[in-house]
Amino acid sequence: IVTFTSSSTVKNFVHKLRGFDLTQFLNKVRIVCIGPITAQTAQGLGLSVHKTAEVYTIEGLIEAIV
């Protein structure tokens, strides 16, 4: 599981891993975002979001995971 808590964390993640084959890596993980803006950023950068927290807090993110 990879979690993102903000759009900036998504952008930094993708930036740091540029040059790597993200598709192969990300096919093996589930992406969970803290809210719809973060999910929209992730999707805009080509990531497939599996879940988005209903309550946009760390607790909500944990609930989305379990």
Long-range contacts (C-beta under 8 A, 24 or more apart in sequence): 1-29, 1-30, 1-31, 1-32, 1-65, 2-26, 2-29, 2-30, 2-31, 2-32, 3-31, 3-32, 3-33, 3-34, 3-61, 3-65, 4-31, 4-32, 4-33, 4-34, 4-38, 4-42, 5-34, 5-38, 5-58, 5-61, 6-34, 6-38, 7-37, 7-38, 7-41, 9-38, 10-38, 10-41, 10-42, 10-45, 10-47, 11-41, 11-45, 14-45, 14-46, 14-47, 22-46, 22-47, 32-61, 32-64, 32-65, 33-61, 34-58, 34-60, 34-61
